Amino acid sequence: MNFLSKITPRIVAKSPWLYRINAGSCNGCDVELATTACIPRYDVERLGCQYCGSPKHADIVLITGPLTARVKDKMLRLYDEIPDPKVTVAVGVCPISGGVFRESYAIEGPIDRYLPVDVNVPGCPPRPQAIIEGIAQAIAIWRARIGEAA
Amino acid sequence: MTDTFSLLFAVLIFPGGLFVIALGLALKGVERRAIARLQRRIGPPLAQPVFDMIKLMQKRTLIPDTANALVFLAAPLLAVASMAVAAALIPVPGLYAPDPRLGDLIVLFYLITVPAVALMLAGSSSGSPFGAIGFSREMAIMLAYEGPILLAITAVALHAGAEMGQPIALSLSEIVAWQRAHGAFLLDPWMWPAFVTYLTFIPANLGIVPFDIPEAESEILEGPLVEYSGPPLGLMKLASAMKAVVVLGLGVALFFPAGPEGLAGLVLFALKCLGLVLAVAVLKAAVGRMRIDQAVVFYLKWPEALGLCGLALAIWHA
């Protein structure tokens, strides 16, 4: 049993499924995420990653955007639908500081007021390499979290 | 007592259950890797589907409030169980011939449709609009591809029956034994229309582009699977991996079961499945998704016509 609890987090960490939430982003970061996911040069499937359409399939959630007032409730609901253990990655400067939209009347962010952010990938938008590094860090955090749960 | 044991062994260990799960996940891994290579990526490790499966078994199971919990949780079990039994009906040429008491070609044909029905149950019981759309699409495409596949299987059964001096041969192990003695149907031009019909059936039944319309990730978020999480989702993915082996294995048994005896036969069987999977991977990497109406019209036109052709040839030739 001890052996199993040691070996499972290692195996499980090889299969992180990604889910994207657009919390009112300008789409810049989303385009970078799509680039990271879709074009052959940045092959995240090497890490076992797979983008999934349903939050219920997800392990690592990538949030973009400054959290606008309109999207806040929906985003929090989506976040709750992701089964534990999960890891949150905030992509771009917007989720953390509001970026160019800071102090707007329409912004409810920063996001870490409402949910725990584990990794932040700064940039406006961040480069795909930075996003991949963020995902790699998120995988390490996720592995530790599975180890705690087991 | 030993009889019951051997039947259970066939369903749970070889070639049903464990064996079909292992081969199915391996084929899935090769397919993902092959697609990555075709797109000039490195791709995931070959064991990626196994990692995914272990991961899903560790996750929490969520059941939506709007779902019918019983049907929602029973559907994945139904799919996996039906595929384990169906795999026990597939002969592994040279190594395993299914026990006639387990059933014949007709039983197998019904069992192959069960995962599609389970998918429909899953979609309709999940209470999600995406699930409902997936359900209606799965139903439409299933009604379209069932006709051609039935025609192809009937053509083979009639042809084999005529060669063996029976009205119709419904025992898959007899069909395999005859082909191993007298030459594969793949080499017989009379059977080519039926073979091509069978090939067109594979992508629709396995949910592969361009016919993955019921589970289209980019439009309806995997349709019937959208509300699943954790172990039930894993079972659904497992059932689809097992279905790949059953459907490809049936193709091998019906059209080209030639090969050596014993374990070498098993290896050759796996290699034949692998060849079909690589063909499927090329298709998957090369084309986009059809609309549901296009797919239904396609199946009712070309494979249906080819299937009728194949059946007519089989009857005429007999």
Interface residues (C-beta under 8 A of the other chain):
Chain A: T8 I11 V12 K14 S15 P40 D43 E45 R46 G48 Q50 C52 G53 S54 K56 H57 D59 E81 P83 D84 I146 A150
Chain B: R32 A36 Q39 R40 R41 I42 G43 P44 P45 Q48 F51 D52 I54 K55 Q58 K59 R60 T61 L62 E217 S218 L221 E222 L225 V226 E227 Y228 S229 G230 L233
